[in-house]
């Protein structure tokens, strides 16, 4: 069981780092231990005027993933525990959605730092 997780983690890392691999996996992705049930893409407009296209996958095991553009690169985020909304993590970044709103945080900026992208609102869901 742990071997499958290590392999899946390695493949997941390859998808996040290698954009050609990511493009090939944009419609769906499959790991031996994780099967996705559905996916959808939402379009957001943020306070800065920046437009984001974020793709979400829900897995049959209850996990969810979000593909979020950060600093010109696509990053694959995994859902984590949240008091409200849905919180996704990737490296030092947090993509936190609450209904049609979302913010992007960078933990490297400090615990009380404002979001690096704020007031992102769903245009198309």
C-alpha positions as CSV (number, residue, x, y, z in Angstrom):
1,X,0.0,0.0,0.0
2,X,2.8,2.4,0.9
3,X,4.5,1.6,-2.5
4,X,1.4,2.8,-4.4
5,X,1.4,6.0,-2.4
6,X,5.1,6.7,-3.1
7,X,4.6,6.0,-6.8
8,X,1.5,8.2,-6.9
9,X,3.3,11.0,-5.1
10,X,6.2,10.8,-7.6
11,X,3.8,10.9,-10.5
12,X,1.8,13.8,-8.9
13,X,5.1,15.7,-8.4
14,X,6.0,15.1,-12.1
15,X,2.6,16.5,-13.2
16,X,3.0,19.6,-11.1
17,X,6.6,20.3,-12.3
18,X,6.3,19.3,-15.9
19,X,3.9,21.4,-17.8
20,X,3.8,19.1,-20.9
21,X,2.8,16.2,-18.6
22,X,0.2,18.5,-17.0
23,X,-1.3,19.5,-20.3
24,X,-1.7,15.8,-21.2
25,X,-3.4,15.2,-17.8
26,X,-5.7,18.2,-17.9
27,X,-8.8,16.3,-18.7
28,X,-8.4,13.5,-16.2
29,X,-5.7,11.8,-14.2
30,X,-5.5,8.3,-12.9
31,X,-3.5,6.8,-10.1
32,X,-3.8,3.2,-9.0
33,X,-5.2,4.2,-5.6
34,X,-7.1,7.4,-6.6
35,X,-9.9,7.5,-9.1
36,X,-11.6,10.8,-10.0
37,X,-15.4,10.9,-10.2
38,X,-15.8,14.3,-11.9
39,X,-14.1,17.5,-12.8
40,X,-15.1,21.1,-13.6
41,X,-13.4,24.3,-14.4
42,X,-14.3,27.6,-12.8
43,X,-13.3,31.1,-14.1
44,X,-12.5,33.7,-11.5
45,X,-11.8,37.4,-11.6
46,X,-9.7,38.8,-8.8
47,X,-9.4,42.3,-7.2
48,X,-6.3,43.0,-9.2
49,X,-8.2,42.3,-12.4
50,X,-6.4,39.0,-13.0
51,X,-8.5,36.2,-14.5
52,X,-7.9,32.6,-13.2
53,X,-9.1,29.3,-14.7
54,X,-9.1,26.7,-11.9
55,X,-9.9,23.1,-12.6
56,X,-11.3,21.0,-9.7
57,X,-11.4,17.2,-9.5
58,X,-13.4,15.1,-6.9
59,X,-12.1,11.7,-6.2
60,X,-14.1,8.6,-5.3
61,X,-12.3,8.4,-2.0
62,X,-13.5,11.8,-0.8
63,X,-10.4,13.8,-1.7
64,X,-10.5,16.8,-4.0
65,X,-7.8,18.5,-6.0
66,X,-7.5,21.9,-7.7
67,X,-5.2,23.0,-10.5
68,X,-4.4,26.6,-9.8
69,X,-2.1,28.9,-11.8
70,X,0.5,30.4,-9.4
71,X,3.2,32.8,-10.7
72,X,2.9,31.6,-14.2
73,X,2.9,27.8,-13.4
74,X,0.1,25.4,-12.9
75,X,0.2,23.8,-9.4
76,X,-1.9,20.8,-8.2
77,X,-3.4,21.5,-4.8
78,X,-4.9,18.9,-2.5
79,X,-7.9,19.7,-0.1
80,X,-7.2,20.0,3.6
81,X,-9.2,20.6,6.8
82,X,-11.1,23.9,6.9
83,X,-13.5,25.5,9.3
84,X,-15.4,27.0,6.4
85,X,-15.2,26.6,2.7
86,X,-12.7,24.3,1.0
87,X,-9.0,24.8,1.6
88,X,-6.4,23.4,-0.8
89,X,-2.6,23.2,-0.2
90,X,0.4,23.0,-2.6
91,X,3.9,23.7,-1.3
92,X,3.6,27.0,0.7
93,X,0.4,28.1,-1.1
94,X,-3.2,27.9,0.1
95,X,-6.2,28.3,-2.3
96,X,-9.2,28.9,0.0
97,X,-12.6,28.9,-1.5
98,X,-15.8,29.9,0.3
99,X,-18.9,29.7,-2.0
100,X,-18.1,31.8,-5.1
101,X,-15.2,33.6,-3.5
102,X,-11.5,32.5,-3.2
103,X,-8.1,33.8,-2.0
104,X,-4.6,32.7,-2.6
105,X,-2.1,32.8,0.3
106,X,1.6,32.2,0.5
107,X,2.8,31.0,3.9
108,X,6.3,32.2,3.1
109,X,4.9,35.8,3.4
110,X,4.2,35.3,7.1
111,X,1.3,34.0,9.2
112,X,-0.7,37.2,9.1
113,X,0.2,38.3,5.6
114,X,-2.6,39.3,3.3
115,X,-3.5,37.0,0.4
116,X,-1.3,37.3,-2.7
117,X,-4.5,37.2,-4.7
118,X,-7.7,38.3,-3.0
119,X,-11.4,38.7,-3.7
120,X,-11.4,36.3,-6.5
121,X,-15.0,35.8,-7.6
122,X,-16.4,33.0,-9.8
123,X,-17.5,34.3,-13.2
124,X,-18.2,30.9,-14.7
125,X,-18.8,27.8,-12.7
